[in-house]
Each structure stands twice: as structure tokens, then as C-alpha cells.
Amino acid sequence: MLKMRKILPLIFLLVFMAKLAFAGAPGPGDKAPDFSLKTLDGKQISLSDMKGKVVLIGMFHICVPCMNQAMEFNKVRAQLDEEQLAIVGINTNGDSKEAVADYLSKFPEKVRFPYLLDPVKSFYQVYFQREMPTVLIIDKDGILNARAPGVSADQLVPYLKKML
């Protein structure tokens, strides 16, 4: 019982600190902060370049759940018009271009969307990745509409269609 009394304040402190750590992260309803990152082949892509489109973003590391989410994004890409929906994957772990290229080469199929590098974790620092992977949806007006862990194409497509 005495141990529990000593541990309980520590647990509350840790929970409070975790909330503070993510307090600045944009959430649903917030304006999505602009970003500008490069693809593996060096093309610069910014959120502002996609203005007027719904934007689906995958915050990825080099991991199997992230590969699975990328394959779900391919299914979304096959069903929804590129003129209305932009899809990007972002390696938010700061992995090297070579490591990301090697990782992508092992996918069951090629990704059908730009895959961006965040070598200094600037995107990660602004958007804070809580889950692996993290899916972000930004509406046509640049407002962050949703933030979720891995989501299937079957769930994403109907949701996105309502926004197009």
C-alpha cells in the first residue's frame, strides 16, 4: 500500500508531462502547418503546393506496419482521382535516402504516391508522431481534419469521398 502511494504521484506526473509534450501538436480543426520536403529523387514538395486538394499523409518509419499502411494508400490512390486527392508518405525517422530506398524496394508493389524524406525531423517536430504509422487528413482549406493510427482503404475511401 505504501509503495502505491509513492508510485501514484509519479504516474500522474508522467501523464501530465506526456500531455505537455504533445500540447503543441496540431489536432483536428487546426490549420495544418506548411511543410516542404524532398522526394527520394530530389523533387521539393510543399503542403502549399497541394492547396485546393484533400491531402492524405502517412507518417512512416522503416517498419512493417508502415509498409502495410502504404499499401492501403495504394488502394486509395487506385480509387480516388489524383486531381482532387494528394497522397504523400513521409519518412519521419530521419532515415537516410539509401535506407528508405532499400526499404521501399522490399514492398510487394511500388508506392503510387510521393515518398518524402525528413532528414532533420522537421515535420516530425511540428506534427508529433504518436502512433506508428500515423495518418493525417487535411481538407481543401488546409485544415487538419483527422489524425489516426493505421487506417484501411475501406475506411479511408468513404471518408475521403465526403470531403472531395
C-alpha positions as CSV (number, residue, x, y, z in Angstrom):
1,M,0.0,0.0,0.0
2,L,2.8,2.4,0.8
3,K,4.5,1.6,-2.5
4,M,1.3,2.5,-4.3
5,R,1.2,5.9,-2.5
6,K,4.7,6.7,-3.7
7,I,4.1,5.4,-7.3
8,L,0.7,7.1,-7.9
9,P,2.1,10.7,-7.9
10,L,4.9,9.6,-10.3
11,I,2.3,8.2,-12.7
12,F,0.3,11.4,-12.6
13,L,3.5,13.4,-13.3
14,L,4.4,11.2,-16.2
15,V,0.9,11.5,-17.7
16,F,1.0,15.3,-17.3
17,M,4.4,15.6,-18.9
18,A,3.2,13.4,-21.9
19,K,0.2,15.8,-22.4
20,L,2.5,18.8,-22.3
21,A,4.9,17.1,-24.8
22,F,2.0,16.8,-27.4
23,A,0.2,20.0,-26.4
24,G,1.6,21.9,-29.4
25,A,0.8,19.3,-32.0
26,P,-1.9,20.3,-34.5
27,G,-5.2,18.4,-34.0
28,P,-8.4,18.1,-35.9
29,G,-9.8,21.6,-36.6
30,D,-6.4,23.3,-36.5
31,K,-4.8,24.9,-39.6
32,A,-2.2,22.4,-40.9
33,P,1.3,23.9,-40.7
34,D,3.0,24.1,-44.1
35,F,6.0,21.9,-44.8
36,S,8.5,21.5,-47.6
37,L,10.4,18.2,-48.0
38,K,12.2,16.4,-50.8
39,T,11.3,13.1,-52.5
40,L,13.9,10.4,-53.0
41,D,14.7,11.8,-56.4
42,G,15.2,15.3,-55.1
43,K,11.8,16.9,-56.0
44,Q,10.7,19.5,-53.5
45,I,7.1,19.1,-52.4
46,S,5.2,21.5,-50.0
47,L,1.8,21.3,-48.4
48,S,1.1,24.7,-50.0
49,D,1.7,23.1,-53.5
50,M,-1.4,20.9,-52.8
51,K,-3.8,23.8,-51.9
52,G,-7.3,23.1,-53.0
53,K,-6.9,19.3,-52.7
54,V,-7.7,17.0,-49.9
55,V,-4.3,15.7,-48.6
56,L,-3.7,12.2,-47.2
57,I,-0.4,11.9,-45.4
58,G,1.3,8.9,-43.9
59,M,3.9,9.5,-41.2
60,F,6.1,6.4,-41.6
61,H,9.3,4.8,-40.3
62,I,11.0,1.8,-41.7
63,C,8.7,-0.9,-40.3
64,V,6.1,-3.5,-41.4
65,P,3.0,-1.6,-40.1
66,C,4.1,1.4,-42.2
67,M,4.6,-0.7,-45.3
68,N,1.1,-2.1,-44.8
69,Q,-0.3,1.4,-44.5
70,A,1.5,2.5,-47.6
71,M,-0.1,-0.5,-49.5
72,E,-3.5,0.7,-48.2
73,F,-2.7,4.2,-49.6
74,N,-2.0,2.5,-53.0
75,K,-5.6,1.1,-52.8
76,V,-6.9,4.6,-52.1
77,R,-4.9,6.0,-55.0
78,A,-6.5,3.4,-57.3
79,Q,-10.0,4.5,-56.3
80,L,-9.7,8.3,-56.0
81,D,-8.8,11.0,-58.5
82,E,-5.3,12.5,-58.3
83,E,-6.7,15.9,-59.2
84,Q,-8.8,16.0,-56.0
85,L,-6.7,14.0,-53.6
86,A,-3.0,14.3,-53.0
87,I,-1.3,11.4,-51.1
88,V,2.2,11.6,-49.6
89,G,4.2,9.3,-47.4
90,I,6.9,10.9,-45.2
91,N,9.7,9.1,-43.5
92,T,9.7,10.9,-40.2
93,N,12.5,9.0,-38.6
94,G,15.3,10.9,-40.3
95,D,16.5,7.7,-42.1
96,S,19.0,8.2,-44.9
97,K,17.9,8.3,-48.6
98,E,19.7,5.0,-49.1
99,A,17.9,3.2,-46.2
100,V,14.5,4.5,-47.3
101,A,15.2,3.4,-50.9
102,D,16.2,0.0,-49.8
103,Y,13.1,-0.3,-47.6
104,L,10.8,0.7,-50.4
105,S,12.4,-1.8,-52.8
106,K,11.2,-4.6,-50.5
107,F,7.5,-3.5,-50.8
108,P,5.2,-6.0,-52.5
109,E,4.4,-3.3,-55.1
110,K,5.7,0.2,-55.9
111,V,4.2,3.1,-54.0
112,R,1.9,5.2,-56.2
113,F,2.5,8.4,-54.3
114,P,5.5,10.6,-53.5
115,Y,7.5,9.4,-50.6
116,L,9.3,12.2,-48.8
117,L,12.4,12.4,-46.6
118,D,12.6,14.3,-43.4
119,P,16.3,14.0,-42.6
120,V,16.2,16.6,-39.7
121,K,12.8,15.5,-38.5
122,S,11.3,19.0,-39.0
123,F,7.9,17.5,-40.0
124,Y,8.0,15.2,-37.0
125,Q,8.8,18.0,-34.6
126,V,5.8,20.1,-35.8
127,Y,3.2,17.3,-36.2
128,F,4.4,14.9,-33.4
129,Q,4.1,11.3,-34.3
130,R,2.3,9.4,-31.6
131,E,1.5,6.1,-33.3
132,M,3.3,4.1,-35.9
133,P,2.1,4.8,-38.6
134,T,0.1,8.0,-38.2
135,V,-2.4,9.0,-40.9
136,L,-3.3,12.7,-41.3
137,I,-6.1,14.1,-43.5
138,I,-6.1,17.7,-44.4
139,D,-9.1,19.3,-46.1
140,K,-9.2,21.5,-49.2
141,D,-9.0,24.6,-46.9
142,G,-5.8,23.4,-45.2
143,I,-7.4,22.3,-42.0
144,L,-6.3,19.1,-40.3
145,N,-9.5,17.1,-40.4
146,A,-8.3,13.8,-38.9
147,R,-5.3,12.2,-37.2
148,A,-5.4,8.4,-36.6
149,P,-3.2,5.3,-36.4
150,G,-3.2,2.9,-39.3
151,V,-6.5,3.0,-41.3
152,S,-7.6,0.6,-44.0
153,A,-8.5,1.8,-47.5
154,D,-12.0,0.5,-46.9
155,Q,-12.3,3.1,-44.1
156,L,-10.4,5.9,-45.8
157,V,-12.2,5.9,-49.2
158,P,-15.8,6.6,-48.0
159,Y,-14.4,9.2,-45.5
160,L,-12.3,11.0,-48.2
161,K,-15.1,10.9,-50.8
162,K,-17.3,13.0,-48.4
163,M,-14.5,15.6,-48.4
164,L,-13.9,15.8,-52.2
